[in-house]
Amino acid sequence: MPRPNCVINLRAREPQRELIDRAAEVQGKNRTEFMLNAAVDRANDVLSSRQVFHVDEETFLRFVAALDAPIEPNPRLERLLATPAPWER
């Protein structure tokens, strides 16, 4: 069963609030929508960077071996890296 909405209070300086309001307006959102979306996006970023993968020993050893293996030549990748980016032309 979903929990009812809850209130989150915070204080901001006037210039911070004005900045948030301008950004919210640009996106067609109100302050609450903008701040909640931004906070949820950032929370997801923080938590996803701490993801842990559990594998058995054999899988872990294969993974480490792949990391330690010498890099094989990749002509397509070398060509791509040697090509100037469009904004550098």
A tleap script that builds the chain and sets N, CA, C and O, in Angstrom:
source leaprc.protein.ff14SB
mol = sequence {
  NMET PRO ARG PRO ASN CYS VAL ILE ASN LEU
  ARG ALA ARG GLU PRO GLN ARG GLU LEU ILE
  ASP ARG ALA ALA GLU VAL GLN GLY LYS ASN
  ARG THR GLU PHE MET LEU ASN ALA ALA VAL
  ASP ARG ALA ASN ASP VAL LEU SER SER ARG
  GLN VAL PHE HIE VAL ASP GLU GLU THR PHE
  LEU ARG PHE VAL ALA ALA LEU ASP ALA PRO
  ILE GLU PRO ASN PRO ARG LEU GLU ARG LEU
  LEU ALA THR PRO ALA PRO TRP GLU CARG
}
set mol.1.N position { 0.841 -1.174 0.000 }
set mol.1.CA position { 0.000 0.000 0.000 }
set mol.1.C position { 0.895 1.249 0.000 }
set mol.1.O position { 1.776 1.362 0.852 }
set mol.2.N position { 0.693 2.172 -0.920 }
set mol.2.CA position { 1.518 3.377 -0.955 }
set mol.2.C position { 1.314 4.233 0.287 }
set mol.2.O position { 0.208 4.355 0.814 }
set mol.3.N position { 2.409 4.815 0.730 }
set mol.3.CA position { 2.329 5.713 1.886 }
set mol.3.C position { 1.836 7.080 1.436 }
set mol.3.O position { 2.047 7.473 0.289 }
set mol.4.N position { 1.187 7.797 2.324 }
set mol.4.CA position { 0.725 9.144 1.952 }
set mol.4.C position { 1.929 10.064 1.722 }
set mol.4.O position { 3.039 9.792 2.180 }
set mol.5.N position { 1.681 11.144 1.011 }
set mol.5.CA position { 2.734 12.128 0.775 }
set mol.5.C position { 3.266 12.650 2.096 }
set mol.5.O position { 2.533 12.752 3.080 }
set mol.6.N position { 4.541 12.977 2.105 }
set mol.6.CA position { 5.134 13.555 3.305 }
set mol.6.C position { 5.760 14.895 2.934 }
set mol.6.O position { 5.979 15.181 1.757 }
set mol.7.N position { 6.037 15.691 3.918 }
set mol.7.CA position { 6.577 17.031 3.714 }
set mol.7.C position { 8.078 17.013 3.968 }
set mol.7.O position { 8.552 16.411 4.931 }
set mol.8.N position { 8.818 17.684 3.087 }
set mol.8.CA position { 10.257 17.890 3.273 }
set mol.8.C position { 10.476 19.392 3.318 }
set mol.8.O position { 10.154 20.096 2.361 }
set mol.9.N position { 11.013 19.880 4.407 }
set mol.9.CA position { 11.270 21.315 4.558 }
set mol.9.C position { 12.756 21.582 4.437 }
set mol.9.O position { 13.577 20.778 4.878 }
set mol.10.N position { 13.102 22.716 3.839 }
set mol.10.CA position { 14.493 23.141 3.807 }
set mol.10.C position { 14.554 24.649 3.671 }
set mol.10.O position { 13.588 25.289 3.256 }
set mol.11.N position { 15.684 25.202 4.021 }
set mol.11.CA position { 15.886 26.646 3.927 }
set mol.11.C position { 16.901 26.918 2.835 }
set mol.11.O position { 17.845 26.154 2.637 }
set mol.12.N position { 16.692 28.028 2.125 }
set mol.12.CA position { 17.615 28.436 1.069 }
set mol.12.C position { 17.801 29.950 1.134 }
set mol.12.O position { 16.945 30.685 1.627 }
set mol.13.N position { 18.920 30.375 0.633 }
set mol.13.CA position { 19.143 31.812 0.515 }
set mol.13.C position { 18.345 32.324 -0.680 }
set mol.13.O position { 18.028 31.572 -1.602 }
set mol.14.N position { 18.030 33.600 -0.649 }
set mol.14.CA position { 17.227 34.212 -1.717 }
set mol.14.C position { 17.830 33.966 -3.114 }
set mol.14.O position { 17.096 33.578 -4.023 }
set mol.15.N position { 19.137 34.178 -3.311 }
set mol.15.CA position { 19.690 33.935 -4.655 }
set mol.15.C position { 19.560 32.471 -5.090 }
set mol.15.O position { 19.380 32.188 -6.274 }
set mol.16.N position { 19.650 31.559 -4.146 }
set mol.16.CA position { 19.480 30.144 -4.477 }
set mol.16.C position { 18.044 29.867 -4.917 }
set mol.16.O position { 17.806 29.174 -5.906 }
set mol.17.N position { 17.100 30.416 -4.170 }
set mol.17.CA position { 15.696 30.212 -4.522 }
set mol.17.C position { 15.384 30.803 -5.881 }
set mol.17.O position { 14.675 30.191 -6.680 }
set mol.18.N position { 15.914 32.000 -6.152 }
set mol.18.CA position { 15.674 32.639 -7.449 }
set mol.18.C position { 16.259 31.807 -8.585 }
set mol.18.O position { 15.639 31.671 -9.639 }
set mol.19.N position { 17.436 31.257 -8.376 }
set mol.19.CA position { 18.063 30.407 -9.391 }
set mol.19.C position { 17.217 29.169 -9.645 }
set mol.19.O position { 16.970 28.802 -10.793 }
set mol.20.N position { 16.779 28.534 -8.578 }
set mol.20.CA position { 15.932 27.346 -8.697 }
set mol.20.C position { 14.632 27.684 -9.407 }
set mol.20.O position { 14.185 26.934 -10.275 }
set mol.21.N position { 14.030 28.792 -9.050 }
set mol.21.CA position { 12.777 29.199 -9.688 }
set mol.21.C position { 12.955 29.451 -11.183 }
set mol.21.O position { 12.099 29.071 -11.983 }
set mol.22.N position { 14.062 30.089 -11.562 }
set mol.22.CA position { 14.309 30.342 -12.998 }
set mol.22.C position { 14.477 29.027 -13.752 }
set mol.22.O position { 13.925 28.852 -14.838 }
set mol.23.N position { 15.239 28.109 -13.173 }
set mol.23.CA position { 15.453 26.814 -13.819 }
set mol.23.C position { 14.139 26.032 -13.915 }
set mol.23.O position { 13.861 25.407 -14.938 }
set mol.24.N position { 13.345 26.067 -12.863 }
set mol.24.CA position { 12.053 25.380 -12.875 }
set mol.24.C position { 11.157 25.954 -13.967 }
set mol.24.O position { 10.494 25.213 -14.694 }
set mol.25.N position { 11.145 27.277 -14.074 }
set mol.25.CA position { 10.315 27.926 -15.095 }
set mol.25.C position { 10.738 27.512 -16.499 }
set mol.25.O position { 9.894 27.259 -17.358 }
set mol.26.N position { 12.038 27.446 -16.730 }
set mol.26.CA position { 12.551 27.044 -18.047 }
set mol.26.C position { 12.054 25.646 -18.407 }
set mol.26.O position { 11.772 25.360 -19.571 }
set mol.27.N position { 11.951 24.790 -17.413 }
set mol.27.CA position { 11.487 23.421 -17.659 }
set mol.27.C position { 9.976 23.265 -17.546 }
set mol.27.O position { 9.456 22.159 -17.690 }
set mol.28.N position { 9.271 24.354 -17.291 }
set mol.28.CA position { 7.817 24.289 -17.195 }
set mol.28.C position { 7.343 23.557 -15.944 }
set mol.28.O position { 6.285 22.929 -15.943 }
set mol.29.N position { 8.137 23.644 -14.885 }
set mol.29.CA position { 7.773 22.978 -13.630 }
set mol.29.C position { 7.640 24.015 -12.533 }
set mol.29.O position { 8.124 25.140 -12.662 }
set mol.30.N position { 6.979 23.625 -11.454 }
set mol.30.CA position { 6.990 24.499 -10.284 }
set mol.30.C position { 8.219 24.164 -9.443 }
set mol.30.O position { 8.914 23.184 -9.712 }
set mol.31.N position { 8.479 24.972 -8.439 }
set mol.31.CA position { 9.676 24.790 -7.618 }
set mol.31.C position { 9.723 23.397 -6.994 }
set mol.31.O position { 10.765 22.742 -7.012 }
set mol.32.N position { 8.604 22.947 -6.446 }
set mol.32.CA position { 8.575 21.644 -5.785 }
set mol.32.C position { 8.903 20.519 -6.755 }
set mol.32.O position { 9.725 19.655 -6.451 }
set mol.33.N position { 8.262 20.527 -7.923 }
set mol.33.CA position { 8.531 19.492 -8.926 }
set mol.33.C position { 10.007 19.499 -9.333 }
set mol.33.O position { 10.651 18.454 -9.413 }
set mol.34.N position { 10.519 20.696 -9.585 }
set mol.34.CA position { 11.907 20.812 -10.018 }
set mol.34.C position { 12.862 20.285 -8.954 }
set mol.34.O position { 13.752 19.489 -9.255 }
set mol.35.N position { 12.679 20.727 -7.711 }
set mol.35.CA position { 13.587 20.334 -6.640 }
set mol.35.C position { 13.483 18.844 -6.330 }
set mol.35.O position { 14.495 18.186 -6.090 }
set mol.36.N position { 12.279 18.320 -6.335 }
set mol.36.CA position { 12.114 16.906 -6.044 }
set mol.36.C position { 12.737 16.048 -7.146 }
set mol.36.O position { 13.416 15.062 -6.860 }
set mol.37.N position { 12.504 16.427 -8.405 }
set mol.37.CA position { 13.114 15.685 -9.520 }
set mol.37.C position { 14.637 15.738 -9.442 }
set mol.37.O position { 15.307 14.723 -9.632 }
set mol.38.N position { 15.186 16.931 -9.162 }
set mol.38.CA position { 16.637 17.074 -9.073 }
set mol.38.C position { 17.197 16.242 -7.929 }
set mol.38.O position { 18.231 15.591 -8.083 }
set mol.39.N position { 16.533 16.257 -6.798 }
set mol.39.CA position { 17.010 15.498 -5.638 }
set mol.39.C position { 16.935 13.993 -5.891 }
set mol.39.O position { 17.852 13.256 -5.527 }
set mol.40.N position { 15.862 13.540 -6.503 }
set mol.40.CA position { 15.718 12.110 -6.803 }
set mol.40.C position { 16.764 11.675 -7.830 }
set mol.40.O position { 17.362 10.609 -7.685 }
set mol.41.N position { 16.992 12.487 -8.864 }
set mol.41.CA position { 18.026 12.158 -9.856 }
set mol.41.C position { 19.392 12.035 -9.194 }
set mol.41.O position { 20.130 11.085 -9.457 }
set mol.42.N position { 19.729 12.997 -8.335 }
set mol.42.CA position { 21.031 12.977 -7.658 }
set mol.42.C position { 21.136 11.791 -6.704 }
set mol.42.O position { 22.190 11.161 -6.615 }
set mol.43.N position { 20.066 11.484 -5.999 }
set mol.43.CA position { 20.073 10.331 -5.093 }
set mol.43.C position { 20.306 9.040 -5.869 }
set mol.43.O position { 21.066 8.180 -5.425 }
set mol.44.N position { 19.662 8.899 -7.017 }
set mol.44.CA position { 19.885 7.717 -7.856 }
set mol.44.C position { 21.328 7.631 -8.327 }
set mol.44.O position { 21.910 6.546 -8.342 }
set mol.45.N position { 21.918 8.766 -8.716 }
set mol.45.CA position { 23.322 8.783 -9.137 }
set mol.45.C position { 24.239 8.323 -8.011 }
set mol.45.O position { 25.117 7.485 -8.217 }
set mol.46.N position { 24.030 8.874 -6.826 }
set mol.46.CA position { 24.879 8.525 -5.678 }
set mol.46.C position { 24.753 7.038 -5.356 }
set mol.46.O position { 25.759 6.356 -5.162 }
set mol.47.N position { 23.536 6.540 -5.298 }
set mol.47.CA position { 23.343 5.141 -4.922 }
set mol.47.C position { 23.802 4.180 -6.002 }
set mol.47.O position { 24.319 3.108 -5.687 }
set mol.48.N position { 23.628 4.533 -7.262 }
set mol.48.CA position { 24.054 3.623 -8.331 }
set mol.48.C position { 25.569 3.512 -8.397 }
set mol.48.O position { 26.090 2.494 -8.852 }
set mol.49.N position { 26.291 4.548 -7.948 }
set mol.49.CA position { 27.751 4.476 -7.952 }
set mol.49.C position { 28.269 3.551 -6.865 }
set mol.49.O position { 29.459 3.238 -6.834 }
set mol.50.N position { 27.399 3.115 -5.981 }
set mol.50.CA position { 27.807 2.236 -4.888 }
set mol.50.C position { 27.241 0.823 -5.059 }
set mol.50.O position { 27.123 0.066 -4.096 }
set mol.51.N position { 26.899 0.489 -6.291 }
set mol.51.CA position { 26.331 -0.827 -6.577 }
set mol.51.C position { 27.383 -1.914 -6.333 }
set mol.51.O position { 28.538 -1.763 -6.729 }
set mol.52.N position { 26.987 -2.985 -5.693 }
set mol.52.CA position { 27.872 -4.105 -5.414 }
set mol.52.C position { 27.376 -5.325 -6.186 }
set mol.52.O position { 26.185 -5.635 -6.204 }
set mol.53.N position { 28.319 -5.999 -6.817 }
set mol.53.CA position { 27.979 -7.225 -7.551 }
set mol.53.C position { 28.623 -8.402 -6.836 }
set mol.53.O position { 29.818 -8.379 -6.538 }
set mol.54.N position { 27.849 -9.405 -6.567 }
set mol.54.CA position { 28.349 -10.608 -5.914 }
set mol.54.C position { 28.488 -11.694 -6.974 }
set mol.54.O position { 27.531 -12.028 -7.672 }
set mol.55.N position { 29.693 -12.237 -7.080 }
set mol.55.CA position { 29.940 -13.313 -8.040 }
set mol.55.C position { 30.715 -14.424 -7.337 }
set mol.55.O position { 31.333 -14.216 -6.293 }
set mol.56.N position { 30.661 -15.602 -7.939 }
set mol.56.CA position { 31.426 -16.708 -7.370 }
set mol.56.C position { 32.907 -16.531 -7.707 }
set mol.56.O position { 33.276 -15.670 -8.506 }
set mol.57.N position { 33.742 -17.356 -7.090 }
set mol.57.CA position { 35.194 -17.194 -7.241 }
set mol.57.C position { 35.649 -17.378 -8.682 }
set mol.57.O position { 36.514 -16.639 -9.153 }
set mol.58.N position { 35.088 -18.342 -9.382 }
set mol.58.CA position { 35.484 -18.588 -10.777 }
set mol.58.C position { 35.183 -17.371 -11.655 }
set mol.58.O position { 36.017 -16.969 -12.467 }
set mol.59.N position { 34.005 -16.792 -11.496 }
set mol.59.CA position { 33.641 -15.603 -12.273 }
set mol.59.C position { 34.559 -14.445 -11.932 }
set mol.59.O position { 34.981 -13.704 -12.821 }
set mol.60.N position { 34.875 -14.279 -10.652 }
set mol.60.CA position { 35.768 -13.202 -10.241 }
set mol.60.C position { 37.155 -13.385 -10.857 }
set mol.60.O position { 37.745 -12.417 -11.336 }
set mol.61.N position { 37.677 -14.600 -10.852 }
set mol.61.CA position { 39.003 -14.848 -11.424 }
set mol.61.C position { 39.013 -14.607 -12.932 }
set mol.61.O position { 39.995 -14.089 -13.465 }
set mol.62.N position { 37.950 -14.971 -13.619 }
set mol.62.CA position { 37.863 -14.681 -15.066 }
set mol.62.C position { 37.814 -13.180 -15.304 }
set mol.62.O position { 38.422 -12.679 -16.250 }
set mol.63.N position { 37.096 -12.465 -14.453 }
set mol.63.CA position { 37.008 -11.005 -14.572 }
set mol.63.C position { 38.383 -10.369 -14.373 }
set mol.63.O position { 38.789 -9.520 -15.166 }
set mol.64.N position { 39.091 -10.764 -13.339 }
set mol.64.CA position { 40.421 -10.219 -13.068 }
set mol.64.C position { 41.374 -10.560 -14.212 }
set mol.64.O position { 42.180 -9.722 -14.615 }
set mol.65.N position { 41.289 -11.772 -14.734 }
set mol.65.CA position { 42.145 -12.156 -15.859 }
set mol.65.C position { 41.867 -11.282 -17.078 }
set mol.65.O position { 42.795 -10.894 -17.788 }
set mol.66.N position { 40.607 -10.973 -17.321 }
set mol.66.CA position { 40.265 -10.102 -18.454 }
set mol.66.C position { 40.829 -8.701 -18.250 }
set mol.66.O position { 41.290 -8.076 -19.205 }
set mol.67.N position { 40.797 -8.200 -17.015 }
set mol.67.CA position { 41.362 -6.884 -16.729 }
set mol.67.C position { 42.873 -6.879 -16.900 }
set mol.67.O position { 43.444 -5.891 -17.362 }
set mol.68.N position { 43.520 -7.975 -16.532 }
set mol.68.CA position { 44.980 -8.059 -16.583 }
set mol.68.C position { 45.514 -8.419 -17.972 }
set mol.68.O position { 46.703 -8.246 -18.240 }
set mol.69.N position { 44.659 -8.909 -18.843 }
set mol.69.CA position { 45.105 -9.344 -20.180 }
set mol.69.C position { 45.601 -8.143 -20.983 }
set mol.69.O position { 45.076 -7.037 -20.850 }
set mol.70.N position { 46.619 -8.371 -21.819 }
set mol.70.CA position { 47.100 -7.265 -22.658 }
set mol.70.C position { 46.016 -6.815 -23.637 }
set mol.70.O position { 45.155 -7.591 -24.051 }
set mol.71.N position { 46.092 -5.563 -23.980 }
set mol.71.CA position { 45.105 -4.994 -24.903 }
set mol.71.C position { 45.418 -5.455 -26.322 }
set mol.71.O position { 46.558 -5.369 -26.780 }
set mol.72.N position { 44.402 -5.939 -27.001 }
set mol.72.CA position { 44.578 -6.360 -28.389 }
set mol.72.C position { 44.419 -5.148 -29.298 }
set mol.72.O position { 43.595 -4.273 -29.034 }
set mol.73.N position { 45.214 -5.096 -30.379 }
set mol.73.CA position { 45.082 -3.974 -31.313 }
set mol.73.C position { 43.658 -3.887 -31.864 }
set mol.73.O position { 43.022 -4.905 -32.139 }
set mol.74.N position { 43.175 -2.661 -32.018 }
set mol.74.CA position { 41.834 -2.438 -32.541 }
set mol.74.C position { 41.915 -1.295 -33.546 }
set mol.74.O position { 41.783 -0.129 -33.173 }
set mol.75.N position { 42.132 -1.622 -34.819 }
set mol.75.CA position { 42.313 -0.569 -35.832 }
set mol.75.C position { 41.143 0.408 -35.921 }
set mol.75.O position { 41.359 1.600 -36.137 }
set mol.76.N position { 39.922 -0.066 -35.761 }
set mol.76.CA position { 38.771 0.830 -35.844 }
set mol.76.C position { 38.789 1.838 -34.701 }
set mol.76.O position { 38.497 3.017 -34.906 }
set mol.77.N position { 39.131 1.379 -33.496 }
set mol.77.CA position { 39.205 2.277 -32.358 }
set mol.77.C position { 40.348 3.273 -32.535 }
set mol.77.O position { 40.194 4.455 -32.229 }
set mol.78.N position { 41.491 2.801 -33.028 }
set mol.78.CA position { 42.631 3.693 -33.267 }
set mol.78.C position { 42.257 4.777 -34.283 }
set mol.78.O position { 42.610 5.943 -34.106 }
set mol.79.N position { 41.548 4.394 -35.341 }
set mol.79.CA position { 41.111 5.355 -36.358 }
set mol.79.C position { 40.143 6.374 -35.756 }
set mol.79.O position { 40.238 7.569 -36.036 }
set mol.80.N position { 39.217 5.898 -34.935 }
set mol.80.CA position { 38.256 6.795 -34.295 }
set mol.80.C position { 38.971 7.800 -33.394 }
set mol.80.O position { 38.669 8.993 -33.428 }
set mol.81.N position { 39.911 7.321 -32.595 }
set mol.81.CA position { 40.619 8.212 -31.670 }
set mol.81.C position { 41.525 9.198 -32.396 }
set mol.81.O position { 41.833 10.262 -31.860 }
set mol.82.N position { 41.956 8.858 -33.607 }
set mol.82.CA position { 42.816 9.755 -34.382 }
set mol.82.C position { 42.005 10.785 -35.163 }
set mol.82.O position { 42.573 11.736 -35.701 }
set mol.83.N position { 40.695 10.611 -35.230 }
set mol.83.CA position { 39.832 11.532 -35.981 }
set mol.83.C position { 39.464 12.718 -35.098 }
set mol.83.O position { 38.981 12.527 -33.982 }
set mol.84.N position { 39.686 13.952 -35.582 }
set mol.84.CA position { 39.308 15.122 -34.776 }
set mol.84.C position { 37.794 15.163 -34.557 }
set mol.84.O position { 37.017 14.789 -35.436 }
set mol.85.N position { 37.399 15.612 -33.399 }
set mol.85.CA position { 35.975 15.776 -33.109 }
set mol.85.C position { 35.412 16.871 -34.020 }
set mol.85.O position { 36.152 17.762 -34.436 }
set mol.86.N position { 34.124 16.819 -34.333 }
set mol.86.CA position { 33.538 17.826 -35.228 }
set mol.86.C position { 33.781 19.256 -34.787 }
set mol.86.O position { 33.955 20.134 -35.633 }
set mol.87.N position { 33.799 19.520 -33.471 }
set mol.87.CA position { 34.002 20.882 -32.988 }
set mol.87.C position { 35.474 21.299 -33.030 }
set mol.87.O position { 35.799 22.462 -32.787 }
set mol.88.N position { 36.370 20.341 -33.340 }
set mol.88.CA position { 37.789 20.665 -33.449 }
set mol.88.C position { 38.200 20.919 -34.883 }
set mol.88.O position { 39.327 21.347 -35.132 }
set mol.89.N position { 37.323 20.667 -35.824 }
set mol.89.CA position { 37.647 20.838 -37.248 }
set mol.89.C position { 37.565 22.273 -37.646 }
set mol.89.O position { 37.805 22.607 -38.806 }
savepdb mol mol.pdb
quit
